Amino acid sequence: MSWTSIADWGRIWKHFETHPQVSRRCATDFEAHPGSESVAIYIGIRQERVSRDNNSRLRSTPQR
């Protein structure tokens, strides 16, 4: 892991610390190194599903 990507991950962690309403799926995070001078970082985000319960109210549940 390069120093650049370490700094990038630090910014990513800081972003999610300051935006707790967005939930990460850490199992799907990965880096791609398409060339010696670049890195692409992909972050998995948890998506909420909206469903109806027995009382016909909408509720959201985190996707696993």
N, CA, C and O atoms as CSV, one atom per row, in Angstrom:
chain,resi,resn,atom,element,x,y,z
A,1,MET,N,N,0.859,-1.176,0.000
A,1,MET,CA,C,0.000,0.000,0.000
A,1,MET,C,C,0.902,1.234,0.000
A,1,MET,O,O,1.820,1.348,0.812
A,2,SER,N,N,0.631,2.129,-0.897
A,2,SER,CA,C,1.453,3.335,-0.999
A,2,SER,C,C,1.053,4.362,0.059
A,2,SER,O,O,-0.026,4.280,0.645
A,3,TRP,N,N,1.938,5.327,0.292
A,3,TRP,CA,C,1.633,6.405,1.240
A,3,TRP,C,C,0.436,7.208,0.765
A,3,TRP,O,O,-0.345,7.704,1.576
A,4,THR,N,N,0.291,7.338,-0.545
A,4,THR,CA,C,-0.856,8.078,-1.084
A,4,THR,C,C,-2.154,7.385,-0.716
A,4,THR,O,O,-3.099,8.038,-0.273
A,5,SER,N,N,-2.215,6.061,-0.895
A,5,SER,CA,C,-3.465,5.374,-0.576
A,5,SER,C,C,-3.720,5.347,0.930
A,5,SER,O,O,-4.878,5.341,1.346
A,6,ILE,N,N,-2.684,5.329,1.749
A,6,ILE,CA,C,-2.876,5.419,3.202
A,6,ILE,C,C,-3.525,6.755,3.550
A,6,ILE,O,O,-4.454,6.804,4.356
A,7,ALA,N,N,-3.045,7.827,2.952
A,7,ALA,CA,C,-3.640,9.149,3.185
A,7,ALA,C,C,-5.074,9.192,2.669
A,7,ALA,O,O,-5.945,9.791,3.300
A,8,ASP,N,N,-5.323,8.558,1.523
A,8,ASP,CA,C,-6.685,8.519,0.972
A,8,ASP,C,C,-7.632,7.778,1.910
A,8,ASP,O,O,-8.750,8.232,2.150
A,9,TRP,N,N,-7.187,6.634,2.441
A,9,TRP,CA,C,-8.021,5.900,3.389
A,9,TRP,C,C,-8.291,6.734,4.640
A,9,TRP,O,O,-9.387,6.670,5.198
A,10,GLY,N,N,-7.319,7.504,5.079
A,10,GLY,CA,C,-7.527,8.396,6.224
A,10,GLY,C,C,-8.627,9.404,5.953
A,10,GLY,O,O,-9.450,9.680,6.826
A,11,ARG,N,N,-8.646,9.954,4.749
A,11,ARG,CA,C,-9.711,10.904,4.381
A,11,ARG,C,C,-11.064,10.201,4.303
A,11,ARG,O,O,-12.086,10.765,4.694
A,12,ILE,N,N,-11.065,8.980,3.802
A,12,ILE,CA,C,-12.317,8.208,3.723
A,12,ILE,C,C,-12.849,7.941,5.123
A,12,ILE,O,O,-14.037,8.146,5.375
A,13,TRP,N,N,-11.995,7.486,6.044
A,13,TRP,CA,C,-12.427,7.219,7.424
A,13,TRP,C,C,-12.961,8.484,8.079
A,13,TRP,O,O,-13.979,8.448,8.770
A,14,LYS,N,N,-12.281,9.591,7.865
A,14,LYS,CA,C,-12.718,10.869,8.436
A,14,LYS,C,C,-14.083,11.261,7.883
A,14,LYS,O,O,-14.939,11.747,8.622
A,15,HIS,N,N,-14.287,11.052,6.582
A,15,HIS,CA,C,-15.572,11.384,5.960
A,15,HIS,C,C,-16.707,10.618,6.640
A,15,HIS,O,O,-17.735,11.204,6.977
A,16,PHE,N,N,-16.525,9.318,6.841
A,16,PHE,CA,C,-17.589,8.519,7.437
A,16,PHE,C,C,-17.749,8.789,8.931
A,16,PHE,O,O,-18.834,8.580,9.475
A,17,GLU,N,N,-16.705,9.243,9.600
A,17,GLU,CA,C,-16.839,9.668,10.999
A,17,GLU,C,C,-17.726,10.900,11.101
A,17,GLU,O,O,-18.512,11.026,12.041
A,18,THR,N,N,-17.605,11.801,10.145
A,18,THR,CA,C,-18.381,13.044,10.184
A,18,THR,C,C,-19.728,12.919,9.478
A,18,THR,O,O,-20.522,13.859,9.504
A,19,HIS,N,N,-20.000,11.775,8.847
A,19,HIS,CA,C,-21.284,11.521,8.179
A,19,HIS,C,C,-21.819,10.159,8.638
A,19,HIS,O,O,-21.904,9.231,7.834
A,20,PRO,N,N,-22.181,10.027,9.923
A,20,PRO,CA,C,-22.596,8.722,10.449
A,20,PRO,C,C,-23.907,8.205,9.866
A,20,PRO,O,O,-24.234,7.032,10.046
A,21,GLN,N,N,-24.659,9.048,9.177
A,21,GLN,CA,C,-25.908,8.598,8.578
A,21,GLN,C,C,-25.656,7.668,7.386
A,21,GLN,O,O,-26.567,6.968,6.944
A,22,VAL,N,N,-24.441,7.659,6.873
A,22,VAL,CA,C,-24.073,6.769,5.773
A,22,VAL,C,C,-23.342,5.575,6.371
A,22,VAL,O,O,-22.334,5.737,7.059
A,23,SER,N,N,-23.852,4.382,6.109
A,23,SER,CA,C,-23.291,3.171,6.692
A,23,SER,C,C,-22.478,2.410,5.644
A,23,SER,O,O,-22.966,2.120,4.551
A,24,ARG,N,N,-21.246,2.097,5.992
A,24,ARG,CA,C,-20.366,1.374,5.069
A,24,ARG,C,C,-20.573,-0.124,5.155
A,24,ARG,O,O,-20.976,-0.650,6.193
A,25,ARG,N,N,-20.293,-0.804,4.057
A,25,ARG,CA,C,-20.214,-2.263,4.024
A,25,ARG,C,C,-18.742,-2.593,3.822
A,25,ARG,O,O,-18.299,-2.797,2.692
A,26,CYS,N,N,-18.007,-2.643,4.879
A,26,CYS,CA,C,-16.543,-2.761,4.802
A,26,CYS,C,C,-16.079,-4.012,4.060
A,26,CYS,O,O,-14.972,-4.031,3.522
A,27,ALA,N,N,-16.902,-5.050,4.023
A,27,ALA,CA,C,-16.512,-6.281,3.334
A,27,ALA,C,C,-16.381,-6.083,1.829
A,27,ALA,O,O,-15.775,-6.908,1.144
A,28,THR,N,N,-16.945,-4.996,1.312
A,28,THR,CA,C,-16.901,-4.773,-0.133
A,28,THR,C,C,-15.957,-3.650,-0.541
A,28,THR,O,O,-15.901,-3.309,-1.722
A,29,ASP,N,N,-15.222,-3.068,0.382
A,29,ASP,CA,C,-14.232,-2.037,0.041
A,29,ASP,C,C,-13.026,-2.699,-0.624
A,29,ASP,O,O,-12.602,-3.783,-0.224
A,30,PHE,N,N,-12.483,-2.038,-1.640
A,30,PHE,CA,C,-11.250,-2.541,-2.234
A,30,PHE,C,C,-10.520,-1.445,-2.989
A,30,PHE,O,O,-11.090,-0.404,-3.316
A,31,GLU,N,N,-9.271,-1.696,-3.252
A,31,GLU,CA,C,-8.428,-0.794,-4.039
A,31,GLU,C,C,-8.105,-1.462,-5.364
A,31,GLU,O,O,-7.947,-2.681,-5.434
A,32,ALA,N,N,-8.009,-0.663,-6.404
A,32,ALA,CA,C,-7.521,-1.134,-7.700
A,32,ALA,C,C,-6.347,-0.244,-8.080
A,32,ALA,O,O,-6.397,0.974,-7.909
A,33,HIS,N,N,-5.315,-0.848,-8.586
A,33,HIS,CA,C,-4.118,-0.115,-9.001
A,33,HIS,C,C,-3.952,-0.296,-10.511
A,33,HIS,O,O,-3.194,-1.157,-10.956
A,34,PRO,N,N,-4.670,0.525,-11.303
A,34,PRO,CA,C,-4.638,0.359,-12.760
A,34,PRO,C,C,-3.291,0.715,-13.388
A,34,PRO,O,O,-3.021,0.315,-14.520
A,35,GLY,N,N,-2.471,1.435,-12.701
A,35,GLY,CA,C,-1.145,1.801,-13.206
A,35,GLY,C,C,-0.238,2.117,-12.042
A,35,GLY,O,O,-0.691,2.208,-10.901
A,36,SER,N,N,1.024,2.285,-12.318
A,36,SER,CA,C,1.971,2.533,-11.233
A,36,SER,C,C,1.786,3.903,-10.588
A,36,SER,O,O,2.274,4.135,-9.482
A,37,GLU,N,N,1.093,4.805,-11.261
A,37,GLU,CA,C,0.917,6.171,-10.758
A,37,GLU,C,C,-0.491,6.464,-10.245
A,37,GLU,O,O,-0.788,7.604,-9.889
A,38,SER,N,N,-1.364,5.453,-10.200
A,38,SER,CA,C,-2.748,5.752,-9.807
A,38,SER,C,C,-3.333,4.633,-8.953
A,38,SER,O,O,-2.883,3.488,-8.988
A,39,VAL,N,N,-4.344,5.005,-8.193
A,39,VAL,CA,C,-5.092,4.055,-7.378
A,39,VAL,C,C,-6.557,4.473,-7.410
A,39,VAL,O,O,-6.873,5.662,-7.375
A,40,ALA,N,N,-7.443,3.491,-7.478
A,40,ALA,CA,C,-8.884,3.735,-7.388
A,40,ALA,C,C,-9.382,3.005,-6.144
A,40,ALA,O,O,-9.110,1.818,-5.964
A,41,ILE,N,N,-10.106,3.711,-5.297
A,41,ILE,CA,C,-10.629,3.119,-4.067
A,41,ILE,C,C,-12.144,3.036,-4.191
A,41,ILE,O,O,-12.815,4.032,-4.461
A,42,TYR,N,N,-12.667,1.837,-3.990
A,42,TYR,CA,C,-14.104,1.590,-4.076
A,42,TYR,C,C,-14.626,1.312,-2.673
A,42,TYR,O,O,-14.079,0.484,-1.945
A,43,ILE,N,N,-15.693,2.017,-2.307
A,43,ILE,CA,C,-16.265,1.924,-0.969
A,43,ILE,C,C,-17.669,1.345,-1.072
A,43,ILE,O,O,-18.500,1.846,-1.830
A,44,GLY,N,N,-17.930,0.294,-0.310
A,44,GLY,CA,C,-19.270,-0.283,-0.259
A,44,GLY,C,C,-20.143,0.509,0.701
A,44,GLY,O,O,-19.728,0.823,1.817
A,45,ILE,N,N,-21.346,0.828,0.263
A,45,ILE,CA,C,-22.305,1.585,1.069
A,45,ILE,C,C,-23.532,0.714,1.301
A,45,ILE,O,O,-24.043,0.082,0.376
A,46,ARG,N,N,-23.993,0.691,2.534
A,46,ARG,CA,C,-25.206,-0.049,2.871
A,46,ARG,C,C,-26.415,0.717,2.356
A,46,ARG,O,O,-26.556,1.915,2.604
A,47,GLN,N,N,-27.274,0.025,1.647
A,47,GLN,CA,C,-28.493,0.637,1.123
A,47,GLN,C,C,-29.660,0.195,1.992
A,47,GLN,O,O,-29.728,-0.957,2.420
A,48,GLU,N,N,-30.576,1.117,2.248
A,48,GLU,CA,C,-31.737,0.761,3.053
A,48,GLU,C,C,-32.868,0.311,2.151
A,48,GLU,O,O,-33.105,0.885,1.088
A,49,ARG,N,N,-33.556,-0.720,2.590
A,49,ARG,CA,C,-34.740,-1.199,1.884
A,49,ARG,C,C,-35.964,-0.602,2.556
A,49,ARG,O,O,-35.985,-0.406,3.771
A,50,VAL,N,N,-36.960,-0.322,1.773
A,50,VAL,CA,C,-38.212,0.180,2.320
A,50,VAL,C,C,-39.248,-0.917,2.140
A,50,VAL,O,O,-39.438,-1.427,1.036
A,51,SER,N,N,-39.913,-1.276,3.226
A,51,SER,CA,C,-40.926,-2.330,3.163
A,51,SER,C,C,-42.136,-1.925,3.988
A,51,SER,O,O,-42.085,-0.969,4.762
A,52,ARG,N,N,-43.204,-2.649,3.816
A,52,ARG,CA,C,-44.425,-2.392,4.578
A,52,ARG,C,C,-44.587,-3.484,5.629
A,52,ARG,O,O,-44.419,-4.670,5.344
A,53,ASP,N,N,-44.915,-3.067,6.844
A,53,ASP,CA,C,-45.184,-4.062,7.872
A,53,ASP,C,C,-46.687,-4.350,7.902
A,53,ASP,O,O,-47.422,-3.866,7.042
A,54,ASN,N,N,-47.144,-5.118,8.865
A,54,ASN,CA,C,-48.556,-5.515,8.932
A,54,ASN,C,C,-49.502,-4.342,9.132
A,54,ASN,O,O,-50.683,-4.451,8.801
A,55,ASN,N,N,-49.027,-3.238,9.656
A,55,ASN,CA,C,-49.870,-2.067,9.869
A,55,ASN,C,C,-49.837,-1.109,8.686
A,55,ASN,O,O,-50.322,0.017,8.795
A,56,SER,N,N,-49.277,-1.531,7.565
A,56,SER,CA,C,-49.186,-0.746,6.327
A,56,SER,C,C,-48.385,0.539,6.491
A,56,SER,O,O,-48.564,1.480,5.717
A,57,ARG,N,N,-47.517,0.591,7.474
A,57,ARG,CA,C,-46.616,1.735,7.609
A,57,ARG,C,C,-45.313,1.400,6.907
A,57,ARG,O,O,-44.881,0.248,6.884
A,58,LEU,N,N,-44.700,2.414,6.341
A,58,LEU,CA,C,-43.408,2.191,5.703
A,58,LEU,C,C,-42.326,2.184,6.766
A,58,LEU,O,O,-42.363,2.973,7.710
A,59,ARG,N,N,-41.386,1.310,6.611
A,59,ARG,CA,C,-40.233,1.288,7.500
A,59,ARG,C,C,-39.013,0.913,6.664
A,59,ARG,O,O,-39.122,0.214,5.657
A,60,SER,N,N,-37.885,1.379,7.087
A,60,SER,CA,C,-36.660,1.043,6.362
A,60,SER,C,C,-35.815,0.123,7.213
A,60,SER,O,O,-35.732,0.278,8.431
A,61,THR,N,N,-35.190,-0.836,6.557
A,61,THR,CA,C,-34.300,-1.760,7.242
A,61,THR,C,C,-32.985,-1.804,6.486
A,61,THR,O,O,-32.979,-1.833,5.255
A,62,PRO,N,N,-31.882,-1.810,7.200
A,62,PRO,CA,C,-30.584,-1.868,6.522
A,62,PRO,C,C,-30.422,-3.176,5.760
A,62,PRO,O,O,-30.840,-4.236,6.227
A,63,GLN,N,N,-29.824,-3.092,4.610
A,63,GLN,CA,C,-29.544,-4.261,3.797
A,63,GLN,C,C,-28.258,-4.893,4.286
A,63,GLN,O,O,-27.314,-4.178,4.619
A,64,ARG,N,N,-28.196,-6.192,4.337
A,64,ARG,CA,C,-26.976,-6.880,4.793
A,64,ARG,C,C,-26.203,-7.415,3.641
A,64,ARG,O,O,-25.150,-8.023,3.833
